[in-house]
């Protein structure tokens, strides 16, 4: 958002298109992500903030830079910030929808997992396989990174029901450099904070933060009343204040600032190569701060727990999709979202690949109680699996989708050994849906805390308000 806003303001404040073009030319481009192509009357952008130890070109950060970012020596890539931005084709408004990083969702190839693991876990799995196949380090890095991005894009699309048209990625270092390049951003805190894990140490009230301070401000998760939700609100008020500042900024109309921004963007920002950014910027000529709004998807439980004891944020895809559709003006009737299936015509085999005795029988009973026909019940002999899944001859088989939904939203995987007239369920140790001990009172994929109540979406934050909104 910082990078896109910086480029946008250059266009809006009268810079020559040649200057903007030079800035854009410095951005690293990537292809083959399977994006949508703006077919629904709007531009849907997936904006990702990555906790990476390299820059946009794969060069390692310096020791000083890692220390400044509180990045440590971990090798993996985490997506700490995930925002879906919807811009109608008239360019007069924009809605940025935040997705909590611990949202427990379907991740292709992994089954149920935290959404922020889609990129990193997929990348590392793919990278190991490529190296084992004899690929060079550079080839493995490039191809596995693309696979990680594709997995995240697909996970966001599955959760929200929105096809992603364009992809934008900025690193933590980019966040720092870009914030510094505009002279810092003003924020406001309801109370003083001192939290060493993020480096957040600020007094209460209004204050202007430089890049390193701002990074601590938006990364703090611990000691916050609502955990990741408060963290998201911080990110939103920061971005709203920054966008408002940039859309009205006069200080950017000088070559020195342009040079700083260009250097920061070139080193830390990645965009998909099908995006005509100049044409997109021309669409935004009438955009004002008051027409840029920040929202957060609805959350069922902030303190949910998987059967394996992992803390996650539970979200209901149907509720999320209805909320997002309402925001973007595309709410659909329930019957239009999926074909109706006569469950009595679907034969389901249930196979246990985990250690829970009798689980396959219990799940099969739960399915017959929902109207499905009982198939084979027993142990899975196809090898080790790490996550529960539904197997079908065709991954798009509506019968398989109906079974997956009935079991709490399992991932459907194509398997040519499954006959076309049946569906198979493979239960791994992570299964906690209908028929499992973990389901208990909650017929869902993750067990909720005893006092959990659905958390309504926070009021939207817009970028046109006068001064920063005070937050936890």
CORVENSUL-V18848 format. One record per helix or strand. SS is the DSSP state (helix for helix, strand for strand). FROM is the first residue (numbers start at 1). TO is the last residue. If there is no record, write none. Layout:
ss = [SS;SS]
from = [FROM;FROM]
to = [TO;TO]
//
This chain:
ss = [helix;helix;strand;strand;strand;strand;helix;strand;strand;strand;strand;helix;helix;strand;helix;strand;strand;strand;strand;helix;helix;helix;strand;helix;helix;strand;strand;strand;strand;helix;helix;helix;strand;helix;strand;strand;helix;strand;strand;strand;strand;strand;strand]
from = [2;17;28;42;54;60;63;78;94;103;111;117;137;166;172;185;193;200;205;211;228;255;269;277;289;292;299;301;311;317;334;343;347;359;373;389;398;411;422;447;455;461;470]
to = [12;25;30;51;54;60;69;88;98;107;114;132;160;171;181;189;195;202;209;219;247;268;272;283;291;296;299;305;314;327;337;345;352;369;379;392;406;414;427;447;455;462;471]
//
